[in-house]
Amino acid sequence: MDQDSRKSFAPQGLLSLWLVLFAVWMIANSTLAIEVAILGAIITFGLAYVFTSTSDAWRRIRWTPTGFYHFLAYSGTFLVELVKANIAMMRIVYSPRIDIRPGIVRIRTRLKSPLGRLALANTIALTPGSLVMDIEDETLFIHWLDVQTTDIDKATEALAGPFEAHLEKVFG
């Protein structure tokens, strides 16, 4: 078997993506049942294979000890920010008088890779009270339920600041 045929069967990054997807599958199902694990292994392998054979985005992730550390730090930061955003939403919902200022703000990201920008956009969208509406080069347009500032630098720090430094180390 020559180098090209081996490369086409196992695209670069297949194993690492499969492991990440399989871990997410097992955590999401919250069971160690063998049937769930086998089904998850098959489904996540198929997804990983399709993604790595059609895109080189996964290969650009920095799988170094530093990159892995920042991925874990990003995950922890995301969980903390998620809890804070949910508490802020509870305050709004349970407040006797809803005093919010919804609007669309613009932020600018330092992230250069499309996958990094996508990760940032998804992170912002997953925290309650904000939704990414559009990405245009390094600019993200975000609907913010309670606009704290319209200054692009301050809005960037408020919405992307906690995540961007870690994502930059992982995705570039």
N, C-alpha and C positions, 0 to 999 in steps of 0.2 A: 504494500500500500504506500503510495507516494505521499509527500508532505501536503499537497493540495487537497487530496481526498480526505485525509485525516482532519485537516482544518475545516472543511465544509461539514463534516459530521459533528464535530465538537467546537463550535465557535468560541473564540476567546471570551472569557467572562461567564461562560455557561455555568460552571460549578458554583461560583460565588453568588450569582443571581439566584440560582436554584436554591442554595442554602438559605438565602435571605427570605425568599418567597415561602419556602417550606416552614421556616421558623414562624413567619407571620401567620401562615395557615394553622399551625399547631396552637399558637397562642390564641388566635381568633376562635378556634373550635374548643379550646380549653378542655381537651381530653387527650389521653394517651392511648385510646382504643386503637387496636391494630388496623381495623377497617378504615378508620378516619385517616390514620397515618399513611396507609397504602394509597388510598384515593388522593390524598393531598400530595404525596410524592409524585404520582402520575400527572395530576393537573398542573402542579407547579413546575415540574420538569418540562411539560409541553409549553407552558407560558414562557419559561426561561429560554427554551430553545428557539421559539419563534422570535422573541424579542432580540436575543443576541445574534441571531442569523440575519435579521433584517435591519439592525441598527448598531452603530458602533458607540452609542452613547454610554452604555454600561462600562465599556472598556476605559473610558476617560475618568472614571471614579478612582480616586487615589486610595488604593487598598494597602496603605502603609500603617505601621503602628500609630503614627500621628493622625492619619486620616481616620482610622478606626476609633481612636480616642475622641476625636471631634464629632464623629457620628454618634457616639454614646452621649457626649456632652450635649449635642443638639437634641437628641431624644429626651434627655432629662429636662432641658430648657423648654422644649415643646410641652411636656407634661405640666410643668410649673405654670407656663403661660396659659395653657388650656384651663387649668383650675382657676387661675385669676380671671380669665375672661368669662368663665361660667358664673363665678361669684358676682362679677359686674353685671352680667345679664340678669341674675336673680334679683339684684338690687333694683334694676330697672323694672322688671316684671312685677315685683311685689311692692313697689313704691306706690303710695296713695296717689301721687301725681307724677305722670310720666314727663320728665324734663330731659328730652334728648334733642340733639341737633344732627339729624342724618344728613349725609352729603357724600360727594365723591371727592376724594383727595388723590393727589399724585405723589408717588414716591419714586426715588431713583435707587437702583441697586448697583452694587459693585460686582456682582456675580457675572462672569463672562460666559459660562457654559449654559446652553439651553436647558440641560437637565437640572442644573443648579437653580436657574430661574423658575423652572417648573416646580421644583421642590419648595422654593420659597413661596410661590403663589399658592400652592396647595396647603402649606403650613398656615399661611395667613387666612385662607378661606376656611380652614378647619377650626379656627378659633372663633367662637361666637362673637357676633357684632361686626364682623368684617367679611367682605366678599370681593375677590379680585374679579374685575369686570373685563380687563384687557391688559395685554402685555405688548409693549411696543419698544423694541430694543431694550434699553436699560430702564425704561419707565414702566411702572405698574399703576394702573388706575383702579382704585379701591373704593367700594362703597363702604363707608364707615358709619355705623349706626349712631354713634355719638362722637362727632368730630371734635377733637380736642384742639387741633390746629390745622391751618391750611398751608403753613410754611412747609415747603417740600423737605427741607432738612430735618425739621422737628417731627414731621409726620413719618419720615423714613426711620428715624430713630425709634419712634413709638411703635410702629407696626413691624418693621423688619429688623431693627437693631438687635434684639435678643438672639435672632437666628442666623443672621447674615455672616457673622464672623466664623461660626462653626461650619456652615454650609460652604463657605469659601475655601476652607481647608479640605473639605471632602470633594467638592465638585469643581472648584477652580473659578 
